[in-house]
Amino acid sequence: MSESSPLVRVHVNIEISAASLQAVVANIKRKAGADEQGRYRVDTADALAAMISKFLQEKGFDEFARDVDNY
């Protein structure tokens, strides 16, 4: 996103492959590690949201959204 435009949080429903979701969950759990009881204290939904936001910012979603042909 452009530097001059503020970011806003939106809650949406998206479609991603089951394989992508499995990869995100497995990798964020691996990165966070288990606590002493073997539990993973990580919000995988927040991790997925952060990854998608990063992807959209890096891949120029602003330009994509401005192009009427993408609708």
Phi and psi in degrees as GROMACS dihedral restraints (atoms count N, CA, C in turn):
[ dihedral_restraints ]
;  ai    aj    ak    al  type     phi  dphi    fc
    3     4     5     6     1   -71.1    20    10
    4     5     6     7     1   151.8    20    10
    6     7     8     9     1   -64.2    20    10
    7     8     9    10     1   -29.5    20    10
    9    10    11    12     1   -85.1    20    10
   10    11    12    13     1   -11.0    20    10
   12    13    14    15     1   -98.3    20    10
   13    14    15    16     1   126.4    20    10
   15    16    17    18     1   -68.6    20    10
   16    17    18    19     1   152.5    20    10
   18    19    20    21     1   -91.0    20    10
   19    20    21    22     1   142.2    20    10
   21    22    23    24     1  -125.9    20    10
   22    23    24    25     1   148.3    20    10
   24    25    26    27     1   -93.2    20    10
   25    26    27    28     1   128.1    20    10
   27    28    29    30     1  -123.3    20    10
   28    29    30    31     1   146.5    20    10
   30    31    32    33     1  -107.6    20    10
   31    32    33    34     1   120.8    20    10
   33    34    35    36     1  -135.5    20    10
   34    35    36    37     1   164.2    20    10
   36    37    38    39     1  -102.4    20    10
   37    38    39    40     1   130.1    20    10
   39    40    41    42     1  -129.2    20    10
   40    41    42    43     1   161.9    20    10
   42    43    44    45     1  -110.9    20    10
   43    44    45    46     1   124.0    20    10
   45    46    47    48     1  -132.3    20    10
   46    47    48    49     1   160.7    20    10
   48    49    50    51     1   -71.1    20    10
   49    50    51    52     1   152.6    20    10
   51    52    53    54     1   -60.5    20    10
   52    53    54    55     1   -35.9    20    10
   54    55    56    57     1   -63.5    20    10
   55    56    57    58     1   -39.9    20    10
   57    58    59    60     1   -64.3    20    10
   58    59    60    61     1   -45.2    20    10
   60    61    62    63     1   -62.3    20    10
   61    62    63    64     1   -42.5    20    10
   63    64    65    66     1   -61.6    20    10
   64    65    66    67     1   -40.4    20    10
   66    67    68    69     1   -64.8    20    10
   67    68    69    70     1   -43.5    20    10
   69    70    71    72     1   -61.6    20    10
   70    71    72    73     1   -48.9    20    10
   72    73    74    75     1   -60.8    20    10
   73    74    75    76     1   -47.4    20    10
   75    76    77    78     1   -62.8    20    10
   76    77    78    79     1   -44.0    20    10
   78    79    80    81     1   -71.1    20    10
   79    80    81    82     1   -38.9    20    10
   81    82    83    84     1   -70.2    20    10
   82    83    84    85     1   -35.1    20    10
   84    85    86    87     1   -67.4    20    10
   85    86    87    88     1   -40.5    20    10
   87    88    89    90     1   -62.8    20    10
   88    89    90    91     1   -42.5    20    10
   90    91    92    93     1   -67.6    20    10
   91    92    93    94     1   -41.0    20    10
   93    94    95    96     1   -74.4    20    10
   94    95    96    97     1   -37.5    20    10
   96    97    98    99     1    77.7    20    10
   97    98    99   100     1   158.3    20    10
   99   100   101   102     1   -88.0    20    10
  100   101   102   103     1   152.0    20    10
  102   103   104   105     1   -80.7    20    10
  103   104   105   106     1  -173.7    20    10
  105   106   107   108     1   -64.8    20    10
  106   107   108   109     1   -18.2    20    10
  108   109   110   111     1   -97.7    20    10
  109   110   111   112     1     6.0    20    10
  111   112   113   114     1    82.6    20    10
  112   113   114   115     1    11.0    20    10
  114   115   116   117     1   -96.6    20    10
  115   116   117   118     1   147.9    20    10
  117   118   119   120     1  -100.2    20    10
  118   119   120   121     1   118.1    20    10
  120   121   122   123     1   -99.2    20    10
  121   122   123   124     1    71.2    20    10
  123   124   125   126     1  -144.7    20    10
  124   125   126   127     1   141.8    20    10
  126   127   128   129     1   -93.4    20    10
  127   128   129   130     1   102.6    20    10
  129   130   131   132     1   -68.0    20    10
  130   131   132   133     1   -28.3    20    10
  132   133   134   135     1   -66.1    20    10
  133   134   135   136     1   -42.3    20    10
  135   136   137   138     1   -64.6    20    10
  136   137   138   139     1   -38.8    20    10
  138   139   140   141     1   -63.9    20    10
  139   140   141   142     1   -42.6    20    10
  141   142   143   144     1   -63.7    20    10
  142   143   144   145     1   -43.2    20    10
  144   145   146   147     1   -60.2    20    10
  145   146   147   148     1   -43.0    20    10
  147   148   149   150     1   -64.1    20    10
  148   149   150   151     1   -40.5    20    10
  150   151   152   153     1   -65.1    20    10
  151   152   153   154     1   -43.5    20    10
  153   154   155   156     1   -66.2    20    10
  154   155   156   157     1   -41.7    20    10
  156   157   158   159     1   -60.8    20    10
  157   158   159   160     1   -44.2    20    10
  159   160   161   162     1   -61.1    20    10
  160   161   162   163     1   -44.5    20    10
  162   163   164   165     1   -60.0    20    10
  163   164   165   166     1   -47.2    20    10
  165   166   167   168     1   -63.1    20    10
  166   167   168   169     1   -39.7    20    10
  168   169   170   171     1   -67.1    20    10
  169   170   171   172     1   -43.2    20    10
  171   172   173   174     1   -74.3    20    10
  172   173   174   175     1   -27.5    20    10
  174   175   176   177     1   -99.2    20    10
  175   176   177   178     1    10.3    20    10
  177   178   179   180     1    74.0    20    10
  178   179   180   181     1    48.1    20    10
  180   181   182   183     1   -63.7    20    10
  181   182   183   184     1   -30.3    20    10
  183   184   185   186     1   -55.9    20    10
  184   185   186   187     1   -48.3    20    10
  186   187   188   189     1   -63.8    20    10
  187   188   189   190     1   -43.2    20    10
  189   190   191   192     1   -59.1    20    10
  190   191   192   193     1   -43.2    20    10
  192   193   194   195     1   -69.0    20    10
  193   194   195   196     1   -30.1    20    10
  195   196   197   198     1   -74.7    20    10
  196   197   198   199     1   -20.1    20    10
  198   199   200   201     1   -83.5    20    10
  199   200   201   202     1   110.5    20    10
  201   202   203   204     1   -61.3    20    10
  202   203   204   205     1   -23.3    20    10
  204   205   206   207     1   -68.1    20    10
  205   206   207   208     1   -14.1    20    10
  207   208   209   210     1   -85.9    20    10
  208   209   210   211     1     2.4    20    10
